[in-house]
Amino acid sequence: MKRVAIFTPGGVAREDVGVHIPSLYRLIVGLSDDFEIVVFSLLPFQQTNLPTFCGKAQVRYLFANPTDHWLKKVFLWVRTFAAEHRKKKFDIVHAMLGLIPEFSAIISARLYSLPAIVSFFGGETDWDQQPSKKTLRAVVLEHLTRLIVRNATTLTLLTDFQRNELIGKKIQHRDIKIIPHGIDTTIFMGIVKRSAKEPYHLLNIANIAAVKDQRILLKSLQIVCREVQCVLRIVGADYLDGSLQHFAESLNIRDRVEFYGFIPYQQIPEHLSWADVLVHSSRHEGQGVIFVEAAASKTPIVSTRVGLAFDLDSKGILASTVGDPHKLARNILKSLVDPVTVQEQIDLAFQWAQDHPISWTVSAYKALYNITFHP
């Protein structure tokens, strides 16, 4: 059985211990059926009740202080991998979800002449939000990204949106594969949807953070509320210390917005059942798993043109330019009052979700492992 080292900054513990990314967890569980997998997971805190397995995959936790220099974290990853490799040799190194684990994996693979798969799962392609004003951080991230891509045996991306970002940055790789993250569609298929009517239910499931740009969402809501009665529910942890709530008050729409905060993953179907439309206003997404969850639940999707919304623009998702509240508002209204168009988009998105479940994603990576391995 081939032995694979997976480098990740977290997300592989069970949901009940609070360090959990459902799509990543299910991917590794599926891969562990056919491969001997050791996950090297870096966490910013000590916790005693973390599980040591993810499916059949063994999990090795590395603990580093959040204030530690990133090179110190790289050294910790490389050193821990080296110790495990000396005990029993690995065949493949696979890094995902962040430039630091990906850089660590590249170094580890080069040290032992192993193939390295790098999977851009998040914001790895979003380091120059203001290209005309490059900060030192952006310059470092750019050089790090180029180094990682240049040394990866295979680069996997979630969407064509990410591929286009790399092309725009003049970053190329000889072997790029697009492998989106599927979900367990059965969790969302039994959702009962209400008949849309005023007051309409708009849903946003995303952490309150600058990149999610919910200020644009609130501006769009203000426009929509001039035409129809509606209420917006925002579900996600607040990383902006209440500033979004104050912004809603300044727009005189605070009574139209419900802030739910963080919720466990198993409660997402309940909120999708409530929603007449999912609205996403993010400036950037690698993919956006919530798009797939909404598609599987037959919830109409309106979004900025990022991640999967770029790939499925007018082929399952109504997408508009980033940062434009008027176009976002027009698509929200269209999703509420144009049932023919909406049903077409629902059907297309639902079919995409059915064609790309988590089992499809697992099979794609299993095939990639088998191709990448060389004795």
Beta strands, then each sheet from edge to edge (+ up, - down):
strand 1: 3-8
strand 2: 36-43
strand 3: 53-54
strand 4: 57-63
strand 5: 92-96
strand 6: 116-120
strand 7: 154-157
strand 8: 176-178
strand 9: 200-205
strand 10: 230-235
strand 11: 257-261
strand 12: 277-280
strand 13: 301-304
strand 14: 318-320
sheet 1: 3+ 4- 2- 1- 5- 6- 7- 8-
sheet 2: 11+ 10+ 9+ 12+ 13+ 14+
end
